[in-house]
Amino acid sequence: MLEYILQFLAIYAVCLFKFIGGPLLGNAANYSIFEIILVTVSGMMTSVVVFTFLGEWIKTNWTIKIRKNRKKFTPKTRKIIQVWQKFGAAGVAAITPLVLTPIGGTILLTSFGVRRRKIFSYMLLSAICWSFILGMSINQLMKIPFLKQLIG
């Protein structure tokens, strides 16, 4: 039982920073799809909650200390603004597990002034959907004899 808890906490810690680690490591640990969704969503949502509440502080204090007298419109910031205008908060939340990290997506949404309630709901829905899709996909891929033999 202690081994299971430590394994769960290790996968949870990975999910704090990288979403895909939950379905991959959960499958490697022979977790059920429910356990994979639980560990992945809980890890991502912990990051979302922490960085939503700390987002304003990080945005004001961290950027001032590191990037004093920086240009406001660089090619990178223009690209981020284009993505924001095209997809909005729901779109950014939808691509966060795949493209961004939970921390990056949350800070991006916070910096654009999205309300906390919207951040939580969009990110939760995105995390549940993507953890189910990725968890089931990886589970099905591991049933292919060639991949099962190749990996383990």
Secondary structure, DSSP 8 states (H G I E B T S, - for coil): -HHHHHHHHHHHHHHHH-TTHHHHHHHHTT--HHHHHHHHHHHHHHHHHHHHHHHHHIIIIIHHHH-TT--S--HHHHHHHHHHHHHHHHHHHHHTTTTS-HHHHHHHHHHTT--HHHHHHHHHHHHHHHHHHHHHHHHHHTTSHHHHHHH-
